[in-house]
Amino acid sequence: MYLVDSHCHLHDPEFFTPSQQIEFLKEAFESNVCQIICIGTSHADSLVAKTFAEAHENVFWTYGIHPEEATKKEDFKSLFEVTKENSRISREGHGRLRVSVESEGRLADRVGVRLDDEKNPTEFFQTKKELSKSSNLVAVGEIGLDYHYPGYDKSAQFDLLERMIDLAISLDLPCSFHVRDALPDFFTLVSNFPKLKPSVLHSFSDSKQNLEIALEKGFFIGINGLATFANLDCYKSLDPCFLDRIVLETDAPFLTPAPNRGKINRPSNVIHVARWLSDKFGVSSQEIAEKTTKNVLKIFNLPNPKLEQS
């Protein structure tokens, strides 16, 4: 039996010293948390995650630009190769019509934002080839929409999210989505990407209704320490079959689970999320581990872990 922390930020030197990184990795492996995915939140942060993952066995990384970074275009504008075509264009190889003035207008009307055709050309990441060379890269994320704090730029977030989903499709990778107070718009937007691989809604804490919609649309649900201490309606009554769609995560250093509240979160704490689910479903921790680990391996195409460190 082993566990996977499918979403953490252990690579980030803003939160973890080098000695803590090594200590917490060792602690995780000794606690049967045998694989860890470090999640990128900006171009620079993603490259730090890449370096960290490539330096350690059983550690993987994702490339992502968080929605709160959407207006900081100076930080990542060099990543995009811009090709302006006619107002009616298609995404090469994706099998979906990307833009017509009429169809985009209808989408914009539904989600309450008007996109500017001149600012919405076909754009691809210049780094795509470099990204595809990393065997430790397992997803694009975290990406998404976040309307939680005042002053967010909805149009910029839409534009960035569409580009990032296109990147994931072109790399044949799943996504790790961060969506906060924005699920209706998110569901509308992703419906335009039928070739998106099954992906994860990280740290899900929305309504029961939106949880059901997410499951109907084929998403996997990332559950972390938030569920162990927050009174979330969406998790009050769960069908045991829901286990087939759950992945475990810590979001370390954030959202430390009970009973370790007040301490910095780390990957080994994913066991407390598993125990919470065990109590919630009335099944053994081993069954929780087996099913959620199977889900993670399937979504992110992880290899079997090299257990000599555990």
LINGICOR-V827522 format. One line per field, one symbol per residue. psi: psi as a letter, one per 30 degrees, with the letter a starting at -180 (. if undefined). A space follows every 10 residues. Layout:
BEGIN
psi: ???
END
This chain:
BEGIN
psi: kllkjgjlhf fjfffkleee eeeeeeeeef ggjfkkkkkk fleeeeeeee eeeffkkgkl llkljkffge fhfffgfffk jkjkalfjll jkffgkkekl eeeeeeeeee ggkkkjefgh lkklkfgeee effjffkflk lklbkjgekl gljeeeeeee eeeeeeeeef fhllljkjjk hgeeeeeeef fgifgklklk jkhkgaleef eeeeeeggll kkkafefffk ikefgejkkf ffffgkkkle gkglhklkgg kflkllefff eeeeeeeeee fhlleeeeee eeeeeeeeeg hklkkjgff.
END
